[in-house]
């Protein structure tokens, strides 16, 4: 931009500063601006930064000029306009950019959401206006200086927008930013280094990239987190090899379907113990330098909170994860390659640098914590009483044949499944994409239809009540078994802090369903069994598993006592 006194002043709108600093870091050198009132902070912010700036009053012309710059320079170009119909003048050039795969970053100023459609001037619905001719649309809210998570969100979506515009088949993206009065506030300009999320896109990464990434991991504390995944023999093989390095620790959830040595599971067991035995030194030793996450959404709230409260310097995601997924709020790199290929390539190069890796004791630190946590776990279970949902789960999972496929319903069942991993079944599944309670029984039935061996569903009575018609499906194989933990409603609400002590808990949240399981089993031709004590469970469980027909096992334990057992487990010393 032209040098002048205004060059030394920046807009006081923090989100505008985040936006522009990321654009610069992503290689945007050219910006075409059209004058306006609502976009005043964007004009001020651009003027003090090292952009090649051009002021063009007519937005239609401005957009085509930006298109020409991008075509000739072969690099992304930003466009900035005010609110109202100015945006629609961009459409012809943006359409051309879309079909020519030209990365234009369209930035439109907008009014606060509450003033849209309120007969205020220059207000119309701007988000989504270009949806058919852009690769993605993003809406930045009016800024809130008191919300750290909102600042992280703005940084993340601007990174995402730029990565999307520049990845694979390039193209335009639309960023709509809402700005409130006053619009002309300024602060002294100070260059910053915003968090940048790198996007490496190559299905088959070349050797020099693996060598570079390995060099960045060498001697660093590396933590692998694994959420739900399909069974993958190749991934299991290569991640097992990667896990042998002394600077690598793994947090693997039950639904990850990874079969690994040691105790990489038991996440909540380890972290609940840590909460009651943590010191700054221990936390520092356990905090990773780099997190590499694979698989889907994590069940463990404790793991997410640990990494958000103790953020690593870097967080890498791989090709099985959305490029914009930033669960730990510290995403630094997305590598678009399958986890199996990544760990194969990275392990090959890590072996060559093993000398540096041997200096780390990171694996040992986590192993030591798990050893102590599992000892505490065993001691607690031993004194927790003979009969509760927890002891029932332990017995059932400890004695589940390894040939079975296990399906866990959402709510309490999938959380108990995280605590007992002494024996890993053939494969474990759950509806954890969006973690809904509906449809789990039907999904499990579909799994049973597709798997030639036995499938067992462990469900709560609330989950089961959604889907009782599944019992009547004609194609369900005889080898399908269902265990229902009948605790009179949503048991999860009896132990999560937000509802545990709520006076209306049982009526409004737990909401006990009417679920006559024996009558339903008889009506649909299923074998029915019941256990209301550990001795009854021991007597019936093997018979239940080995019966040659579809069967339902109903488990009943004191609902309040069971909730207390789980709550106190998380507080154990």
C-alpha positions as CSV (number, residue, x, y, z in Angstrom):
1,X,0.0,0.0,0.0
2,X,1.1,3.6,-0.3
3,X,3.3,4.9,2.4
4,X,1.6,7.5,4.7
5,X,1.0,8.2,8.3
6,X,-1.9,5.8,8.3
7,X,0.5,3.0,7.4
8,X,1.6,3.1,11.1
9,X,-1.9,2.5,12.4
10,X,-3.9,-0.7,12.4
11,X,-7.6,-1.4,12.9
12,X,-8.6,-2.1,16.5
13,X,-10.8,-5.0,15.2
14,X,-8.9,-8.1,16.4
15,X,-10.6,-10.5,14.0
16,X,-9.6,-8.4,11.0
17,X,-6.0,-8.4,12.2
18,X,-6.1,-12.2,12.6
19,X,-7.6,-12.5,9.1
20,X,-4.9,-10.4,7.4
21,X,-2.0,-11.8,9.2
22,X,-2.9,-15.3,8.2
23,X,-3.4,-14.2,4.6
24,X,0.1,-12.8,4.6
25,X,1.5,-16.0,6.1
26,X,-0.3,-18.1,3.5
27,X,1.3,-16.2,0.6
28,X,-1.4,-13.6,-0.3
29,X,0.5,-10.6,-1.6
30,X,-2.2,-8.9,-3.7
31,X,-5.4,-7.4,-2.4
32,X,-8.0,-5.5,-4.3
33,X,-10.2,-3.2,-2.2
34,X,-13.4,-1.3,-2.9
35,X,-14.3,1.7,-0.7
36,X,-17.1,1.5,1.8
37,X,-18.2,2.3,5.4
38,X,-18.8,-1.2,6.9
39,X,-15.5,-2.4,5.6
40,X,-13.5,0.5,7.1
41,X,-11.6,-1.7,9.5
42,X,-10.6,-3.9,6.6
43,X,-9.4,-0.9,4.6
44,X,-7.4,0.4,7.6
45,X,-5.9,-3.0,8.3
46,X,-4.8,-3.6,4.8
47,X,-3.2,-0.2,4.5
48,X,-0.6,-0.9,7.2
49,X,0.4,-4.3,5.9
50,X,2.8,-5.2,3.1
51,X,0.2,-6.1,0.6
52,X,0.2,-5.0,-3.0
53,X,-3.0,-3.0,-2.6
54,X,-5.3,-1.6,-5.3
55,X,-8.3,0.6,-4.7
56,X,-11.1,0.0,-7.3
57,X,-14.5,1.6,-6.6
58,X,-16.7,-0.7,-8.8
59,X,-16.8,-4.1,-7.3
60,X,-17.6,-5.9,-10.6
61,X,-14.5,-4.4,-12.1
62,X,-12.5,-5.0,-8.9
63,X,-13.2,-8.8,-9.0
64,X,-12.2,-9.2,-12.6
65,X,-9.0,-7.2,-11.9
66,X,-8.2,-9.6,-9.0
67,X,-8.9,-12.6,-11.3
68,X,-6.4,-11.2,-13.9
69,X,-3.8,-10.7,-11.2
70,X,-4.2,-14.3,-9.9
71,X,-4.2,-15.7,-13.5
72,X,-0.9,-14.0,-14.4
73,X,0.9,-14.2,-11.0
74,X,-0.3,-17.8,-10.4
75,X,-0.9,-17.0,-6.7
76,X,-4.0,-16.2,-4.5
77,X,-5.5,-12.8,-4.5
78,X,-7.8,-11.2,-1.9
79,X,-10.9,-9.2,-2.6
80,X,-12.5,-6.8,0.0
81,X,-15.9,-5.1,-0.3
82,X,-18.4,-3.5,2.0
83,X,-21.8,-4.9,3.0
84,X,-25.0,-5.1,1.0
85,X,-25.3,-5.6,-2.8
86,X,-21.5,-4.9,-3.3
87,X,-21.0,-8.7,-2.8
88,X,-23.3,-9.6,-5.7
89,X,-21.2,-7.5,-8.1
90,X,-18.4,-10.0,-7.5
91,X,-20.4,-13.0,-8.8
92,X,-19.5,-13.0,-12.5
93,X,-15.7,-12.9,-11.8
94,X,-16.1,-15.4,-9.0
95,X,-17.9,-17.8,-11.3
96,X,-15.1,-17.5,-13.8
97,X,-12.5,-18.1,-11.1
98,X,-14.5,-21.2,-9.9
99,X,-14.5,-22.9,-13.3
100,X,-10.9,-21.9,-14.0
101,X,-9.8,-23.1,-10.5
102,X,-8.3,-19.7,-9.5
103,X,-7.8,-19.1,-5.7
104,X,-9.5,-15.8,-4.9
105,X,-10.1,-15.0,-1.3
106,X,-13.4,-13.1,-1.2
107,X,-13.8,-11.0,2.0
108,X,-17.1,-9.2,2.6
109,X,-17.9,-6.9,5.5
110,X,-21.3,-7.5,7.1
111,X,-23.5,-6.0,9.8
112,X,-24.1,-7.8,13.1
113,X,-26.6,-10.7,12.7
114,X,-29.3,-9.1,14.8
115,X,-29.7,-6.2,12.2
116,X,-30.2,-8.4,9.2
117,X,-33.8,-8.1,7.7
118,X,-34.6,-5.3,10.1
119,X,-34.9,-2.5,7.5
120,X,-31.5,-1.2,8.4
121,X,-29.4,0.2,5.5
122,X,-27.2,-2.1,3.4
123,X,-28.4,-5.3,5.2
124,X,-29.2,-8.5,3.4
125,X,-28.3,-12.2,3.9
126,X,-24.7,-12.5,2.8
127,X,-23.4,-15.8,4.0
128,X,-24.0,-18.5,1.3
129,X,-24.7,-15.9,-1.4
130,X,-21.9,-17.4,-3.5
131,X,-22.2,-21.0,-2.5
132,X,-22.7,-22.4,-6.0
133,X,-19.5,-20.8,-7.3
134,X,-17.1,-21.1,-4.3
135,X,-15.4,-24.0,-2.7
136,X,-16.4,-23.0,0.8
137,X,-18.2,-20.2,2.7
138,X,-17.3,-19.0,6.2
139,X,-19.0,-16.5,8.6
140,X,-16.9,-14.7,11.2
141,X,-19.1,-13.3,14.1
142,X,-18.9,-9.9,15.7
143,X,-15.8,-10.2,17.9
144,X,-15.9,-10.9,21.5
145,X,-12.5,-10.1,23.2
146,X,-13.4,-12.1,26.3
147,X,-13.8,-15.4,24.5
148,X,-10.6,-17.3,23.9
149,X,-12.4,-20.1,22.1
150,X,-13.9,-17.6,19.6
151,X,-10.4,-16.2,18.8
152,X,-9.3,-19.8,18.2
153,X,-12.3,-20.4,15.9
154,X,-11.6,-17.3,13.8
155,X,-8.0,-18.4,13.4
156,X,-9.0,-21.9,12.5
157,X,-11.6,-21.0,9.8
158,X,-9.3,-18.5,8.1
159,X,-6.6,-21.2,8.0
160,X,-9.2,-23.6,6.7
161,X,-10.5,-21.2,4.0
162,X,-6.9,-20.5,2.7
163,X,-6.0,-24.2,2.7
164,X,-9.2,-25.0,0.9
165,X,-8.6,-22.3,-1.8
166,X,-5.1,-23.6,-2.4
167,X,-5.5,-27.3,-2.2
168,X,-6.2,-29.9,-4.9
169,X,-8.4,-28.2,-7.6
170,X,-7.9,-24.6,-6.5
171,X,-10.7,-22.1,-6.4
172,X,-12.4,-19.2,-4.7
173,X,-13.6,-19.1,-1.1
174,X,-15.9,-16.6,0.7
175,X,-15.2,-15.2,4.1
176,X,-18.0,-13.0,5.5
177,X,-16.9,-10.9,8.5
178,X,-19.4,-9.2,10.8
179,X,-18.3,-5.8,12.1
180,X,-20.0,-3.6,14.8
181,X,-19.6,0.1,15.4
182,X,-17.3,1.9,15.9
183,X,-15.6,1.1,12.6
184,X,-12.7,3.5,12.5
185,X,-10.9,2.7,15.7
186,X,-7.1,2.2,15.4
187,X,-4.1,0.9,17.4
188,X,-0.4,1.0,16.6
189,X,0.5,-1.5,14.0
190,X,2.7,-4.4,15.2
191,X,3.5,-7.4,13.0
192,X,2.5,-10.7,14.5
193,X,3.1,-14.4,13.9
194,X,-0.3,-16.1,13.9
195,X,-0.8,-19.8,14.3
196,X,-0.6,-21.3,10.8
197,X,-2.1,-24.7,9.9
198,X,0.0,-26.3,7.2
199,X,-1.7,-28.5,4.6
200,X,0.4,-31.2,3.0
201,X,-1.6,-32.8,0.2
202,X,-0.1,-35.8,-1.5
203,X,-1.6,-39.3,-1.3
204,X,1.9,-40.7,-1.8
205,X,4.3,-38.5,0.1
206,X,7.8,-38.4,-1.5
207,X,10.8,-39.6,0.6
208,X,12.1,-36.1,1.2
209,X,8.8,-35.1,2.9
210,X,9.0,-38.1,5.2
211,X,12.7,-37.3,5.9
212,X,11.7,-33.7,6.8
213,X,8.8,-34.8,9.1
214,X,11.0,-37.4,10.8
215,X,13.6,-34.8,11.5
216,X,10.9,-32.7,13.2
217,X,9.9,-35.7,15.4
218,X,13.4,-36.8,16.2
219,X,13.9,-36.6,20.0
220,X,10.5,-34.9,20.5
221,X,7.8,-36.3,22.9
222,X,5.3,-37.7,20.5
223,X,1.7,-38.7,21.5
224,X,-0.6,-40.7,19.2
225,X,-4.3,-40.4,19.9
226,X,-6.6,-42.9,18.2
227,X,-10.4,-42.5,18.0
228,X,-12.9,-44.8,16.3
229,X,-11.7,-46.6,13.1
230,X,-12.4,-49.6,11.0
231,X,-10.0,-52.5,11.6
232,X,-6.9,-52.1,9.4
233,X,-4.2,-54.7,9.4
234,X,-1.6,-52.5,7.7
235,X,-2.2,-49.7,10.1
236,X,-2.0,-52.0,13.0
237,X,1.3,-53.4,11.7
238,X,3.0,-50.0,11.1
239,X,1.7,-48.2,14.1
240,X,2.9,-51.0,16.3
241,X,6.4,-50.6,14.8
242,X,6.2,-46.8,15.3
243,X,5.1,-47.3,19.0
244,X,8.4,-49.1,19.7
245,X,10.3,-45.9,19.6
246,X,11.1,-44.6,23.2
247,X,9.9,-41.1,22.4
248,X,6.4,-42.3,21.4
249,X,3.3,-42.9,23.6
250,X,-0.1,-44.0,22.4
251,X,-3.6,-43.2,23.7
252,X,-5.8,-45.7,21.9
253,X,-9.6,-45.9,22.5
254,X,-11.5,-49.1,22.5
255,X,-13.3,-48.3,19.3
256,X,-9.9,-47.6,17.5
257,X,-9.7,-51.3,16.6
258,X,-5.9,-51.2,17.2
259,X,-4.5,-54.4,18.7
260,X,-1.3,-53.1,20.4
261,X,1.1,-54.4,23.0
262,X,1.2,-52.9,26.5
263,X,-1.6,-50.7,27.9
264,X,-2.2,-48.0,25.3
265,X,-5.9,-48.1,26.1
266,X,-7.3,-47.4,29.6
267,X,-7.2,-43.6,28.8
268,X,-9.7,-42.5,31.5
269,X,-8.2,-44.9,34.0
270,X,-4.8,-43.2,33.6
271,X,-6.1,-39.6,33.4
272,X,-8.5,-39.9,36.3
273,X,-5.6,-41.2,38.4
274,X,-3.4,-38.4,37.1
275,X,-6.0,-35.8,38.2
276,X,-5.6,-36.9,41.8
277,X,-1.8,-37.3,41.7
278,X,-0.6,-34.6,39.4
279,X,2.3,-32.1,40.1
280,X,3.6,-29.5,37.7
281,X,6.7,-31.7,37.1
282,X,4.6,-34.7,36.2
283,X,2.3,-32.7,33.9
284,X,5.3,-31.3,32.2
285,X,6.8,-34.7,31.6
286,X,3.6,-36.1,30.2
287,X,2.8,-33.1,28.0
288,X,3.8,-34.0,24.4
289,X,5.7,-31.8,22.0
290,X,3.7,-33.2,19.1
291,X,0.3,-34.9,19.0
292,X,-0.5,-37.0,15.9
293,X,-4.2,-37.9,15.9
294,X,-5.9,-40.6,13.9
295,X,-9.4,-41.9,13.7
296,X,-12.7,-40.2,14.5
297,X,-14.0,-38.2,17.4
298,X,-12.6,-39.2,20.8
299,X,-14.9,-40.5,23.5
300,X,-12.6,-39.5,26.3
301,X,-13.5,-36.0,27.6
302,X,-10.5,-36.3,30.0
303,X,-8.0,-36.7,27.1
304,X,-9.4,-33.7,25.2
305,X,-9.3,-31.6,28.3
306,X,-5.7,-32.7,29.2
307,X,-4.5,-31.7,25.7
308,X,-6.5,-28.4,25.7
309,X,-5.2,-27.5,29.1
310,X,-1.6,-28.6,28.3
311,X,-1.3,-27.9,24.6
312,X,1.5,-29.4,22.6
313,X,3.7,-27.2,20.4
314,X,2.2,-29.0,17.4
315,X,-0.8,-31.1,16.4
316,X,-0.7,-33.1,13.2
317,X,-3.8,-34.8,11.6
318,X,-3.7,-37.3,8.8
319,X,-5.8,-38.1,5.8
320,X,-8.5,-39.9,7.7
321,X,-9.5,-36.7,9.4
322,X,-11.1,-33.5,8.1
323,X,-8.4,-30.9,7.4
324,X,-10.4,-28.4,9.6
325,X,-10.7,-30.7,12.6
326,X,-8.9,-28.9,15.5
327,X,-10.2,-30.8,18.5
328,X,-7.3,-29.8,20.8
329,X,-7.3,-26.2,19.7
330,X,-3.6,-26.3,18.6
331,X,-3.7,-27.8,15.0
332,X,-0.6,-27.0,13.1
333,X,-0.4,-29.4,10.2
334,X,-2.7,-31.6,8.1
335,X,-1.0,-34.3,6.1
336,X,-3.3,-35.7,3.5
337,X,-2.0,-39.3,3.5
338,X,-3.5,-42.5,5.0
339,X,-2.4,-43.3,8.5
340,X,-1.0,-46.7,7.4
341,X,1.2,-45.1,4.7
342,X,2.2,-42.3,7.0
343,X,3.4,-44.6,9.8
344,X,5.1,-47.0,7.4
345,X,7.1,-44.1,5.8
346,X,7.8,-42.3,9.1
347,X,9.0,-45.5,10.8
348,X,11.4,-46.3,8.0
349,X,13.1,-42.9,8.5
350,X,12.9,-43.0,12.3
351,X,14.9,-46.2,12.3
352,X,17.8,-44.3,10.7
353,X,17.6,-41.6,13.4
354,X,17.1,-44.0,16.3
355,X,20.1,-42.6,18.1
356,X,18.4,-39.3,18.8
357,X,15.1,-41.0,19.7
358,X,16.8,-43.1,22.4
359,X,17.4,-40.0,24.5
360,X,13.7,-39.7,25.3
361,X,12.0,-41.4,28.2
362,X,8.5,-40.3,27.1
363,X,7.1,-43.8,26.6
364,X,8.4,-44.8,30.0
365,X,6.8,-41.8,31.7
366,X,3.3,-42.8,30.4
367,X,3.9,-46.4,31.0
368,X,4.8,-45.7,34.7
369,X,1.6,-43.6,35.1
370,X,-0.5,-46.4,33.5
371,X,1.1,-49.0,35.8
372,X,0.2,-47.0,38.9
373,X,-3.3,-46.2,37.5
374,X,-4.1,-49.8,36.7
375,X,-3.0,-50.9,40.2
376,X,-5.3,-48.3,41.6
377,X,-8.0,-49.5,39.2
378,X,-7.7,-53.1,40.4
379,X,-7.7,-52.1,44.0
380,X,-10.8,-50.0,43.6
381,X,-12.7,-52.7,41.7
382,X,-11.8,-55.2,44.4
383,X,-13.4,-53.0,47.1
384,X,-16.2,-51.5,45.2
385,X,-18.7,-54.2,46.1
386,X,-19.9,-57.4,44.4
387,X,-22.6,-56.0,42.2
388,X,-22.9,-52.8,40.2
389,X,-22.9,-51.8,36.5
390,X,-19.1,-51.4,36.7
391,X,-18.5,-54.9,38.1
392,X,-21.0,-56.4,35.6
393,X,-19.2,-54.7,32.7
394,X,-15.8,-55.9,33.9
395,X,-17.0,-59.5,34.1
396,X,-18.7,-59.4,30.7
397,X,-15.8,-57.8,28.9
398,X,-13.2,-60.0,30.6
399,X,-15.1,-63.1,29.5
400,X,-16.0,-62.0,26.0
401,X,-14.5,-64.4,23.4
402,X,-11.9,-62.7,21.2
403,X,-13.8,-63.9,18.1
404,X,-16.8,-61.7,18.8
405,X,-17.5,-58.3,17.4
406,X,-18.6,-55.9,20.1
407,X,-21.0,-52.9,19.5
408,X,-21.4,-50.3,22.3
409,X,-24.3,-48.0,22.4
410,X,-23.8,-44.3,23.3
411,X,-24.1,-42.9,26.8
412,X,-23.0,-45.1,29.7
413,X,-22.1,-48.3,27.7
414,X,-19.4,-46.8,25.5
415,X,-17.8,-45.1,28.5
416,X,-17.6,-48.3,30.6
417,X,-16.2,-49.9,27.5
418,X,-13.2,-47.6,27.8
419,X,-12.3,-48.8,31.3
420,X,-11.9,-52.5,30.7
421,X,-9.5,-53.5,27.9
422,X,-7.7,-56.5,29.3
423,X,-9.2,-58.5,26.4
424,X,-9.7,-56.8,23.0
425,X,-12.4,-58.4,20.9
426,X,-12.2,-59.1,17.2
427,X,-13.5,-55.6,16.4
428,X,-15.4,-52.9,18.3
429,X,-17.9,-50.5,16.9
430,X,-20.3,-47.7,18.0
431,X,-22.2,-44.7,16.5
432,X,-19.6,-42.1,17.5
433,X,-19.6,-40.0,14.4
434,X,-22.2,-37.7,16.0
435,X,-22.8,-39.8,19.1
436,X,-26.5,-40.0,18.8
437,X,-28.5,-42.3,21.0
438,X,-31.0,-43.3,18.2
439,X,-30.2,-46.1,15.8
440,X,-27.6,-47.9,17.7
441,X,-29.5,-51.2,17.8
442,X,-30.3,-51.1,14.1
443,X,-26.6,-50.3,13.3
444,X,-25.5,-53.2,15.5
445,X,-28.0,-55.4,13.7
446,X,-26.5,-54.4,10.4
447,X,-23.1,-55.3,11.7
448,X,-24.4,-58.7,12.7
449,X,-25.8,-59.3,9.2
450,X,-22.4,-58.5,7.6
451,X,-20.1,-60.4,10.0
452,X,-20.1,-64.3,9.8
453,X,-19.1,-64.6,13.5
454,X,-21.0,-63.6,16.6
455,X,-21.9,-60.0,17.3
456,X,-22.9,-58.7,20.7
457,X,-24.5,-55.3,21.4
458,X,-24.3,-53.8,24.9
459,X,-27.0,-51.2,25.2
460,X,-28.7,-49.1,27.8
461,X,-32.4,-49.3,28.3
462,X,-32.8,-45.7,27.0
463,X,-31.0,-46.6,23.8
464,X,-32.8,-49.9,23.4
465,X,-36.2,-48.2,23.8
466,X,-35.6,-46.2,20.6
467,X,-35.2,-49.2,18.4
468,X,-37.3,-52.2,19.7
469,X,-38.7,-52.8,16.2
470,X,-35.2,-54.0,15.2
471,X,-36.0,-57.2,17.1
472,X,-38.5,-58.1,14.4
473,X,-36.2,-57.7,11.4
474,X,-36.3,-60.9,9.4
475,X,-32.7,-61.0,8.3
476,X,-31.1,-60.8,11.8
477,X,-28.8,-63.8,12.2
478,X,-29.2,-66.2,15.1
479,X,-25.7,-65.4,16.2
480,X,-26.7,-61.8,17.2
481,X,-26.9,-61.2,21.0
482,X,-28.0,-58.1,23.0
483,X,-27.2,-57.1,26.5
484,X,-29.4,-54.4,28.0
485,X,-28.2,-52.5,31.1
486,X,-31.6,-51.6,32.5
487,X,-31.0,-48.8,35.0
488,X,-34.4,-47.0,34.6
489,X,-33.4,-44.3,32.1
490,X,-30.4,-42.4,31.0
491,X,-27.8,-43.6,33.5
492,X,-25.2,-41.1,32.2
493,X,-27.2,-38.2,33.8
494,X,-26.6,-39.7,37.2
495,X,-22.9,-39.2,37.0
496,X,-22.1,-36.3,34.7
497,X,-21.6,-33.1,36.8
498,X,-24.2,-31.0,34.9
499,X,-27.1,-33.2,36.0
500,X,-26.0,-35.4,38.8
501,X,-27.3,-33.2,41.6
502,X,-30.2,-31.7,39.7
503,X,-33.5,-32.1,41.7
504,X,-35.4,-32.9,38.5
505,X,-32.8,-35.4,37.3
506,X,-34.9,-38.5,37.3
507,X,-38.0,-37.0,35.7
508,X,-36.5,-34.6,33.2
509,X,-33.2,-36.2,32.2
510,X,-33.1,-39.9,33.1
511,X,-36.7,-40.2,31.9
512,X,-37.2,-44.0,32.6
513,X,-38.8,-45.7,29.5
514,X,-41.3,-48.4,29.6
515,X,-39.3,-51.4,28.2
516,X,-40.9,-54.8,28.8
517,X,-37.9,-56.7,27.5
518,X,-39.1,-60.2,28.4
519,X,-42.4,-59.6,26.6
520,X,-40.6,-58.1,23.6
521,X,-38.3,-61.1,23.5
522,X,-41.2,-63.5,23.6
523,X,-43.1,-61.6,21.0
524,X,-40.2,-61.6,18.5
525,X,-38.9,-65.0,19.2
526,X,-35.7,-64.1,21.1
527,X,-34.3,-66.1,24.0
528,X,-34.5,-64.0,27.2
529,X,-32.3,-64.1,30.3
530,X,-31.8,-61.9,33.3
531,X,-29.1,-61.2,35.9
532,X,-29.6,-59.1,39.0
533,X,-26.5,-60.2,40.9
534,X,-23.0,-61.3,40.1
535,X,-23.8,-65.0,40.9
536,X,-26.7,-64.8,38.4
537,X,-24.5,-63.2,35.8
538,X,-21.8,-65.9,36.2
539,X,-24.5,-68.6,35.9
540,X,-26.1,-67.2,32.8
541,X,-23.4,-65.4,30.8
542,X,-21.7,-68.4,29.1
543,X,-25.1,-70.0,28.4
544,X,-26.1,-66.6,26.9
545,X,-23.0,-66.4,24.7
546,X,-23.2,-70.0,23.5
547,X,-26.9,-70.3,22.9
548,X,-27.6,-71.1,19.2
549,X,-30.4,-68.5,18.9
550,X,-30.9,-64.7,19.1
551,X,-30.8,-63.8,22.8
552,X,-31.3,-60.8,25.1
553,X,-29.7,-60.6,28.5
554,X,-31.1,-58.0,30.8
555,X,-28.8,-56.7,33.6
556,X,-30.2,-54.9,36.6
557,X,-28.1,-53.2,39.3
558,X,-29.0,-50.5,41.7
559,X,-29.0,-47.3,39.6
560,X,-27.9,-44.8,42.2
561,X,-25.2,-47.1,43.7
562,X,-23.8,-47.8,40.2
563,X,-23.6,-44.1,39.5
564,X,-21.8,-43.5,42.8
565,X,-19.3,-46.3,42.0
566,X,-18.4,-44.7,38.7
567,X,-18.1,-41.2,40.2
568,X,-15.9,-42.4,43.0
569,X,-13.8,-44.3,40.5
570,X,-12.9,-41.1,38.8
571,X,-11.9,-39.6,42.2
572,X,-9.9,-42.6,43.4
573,X,-6.5,-42.1,45.0
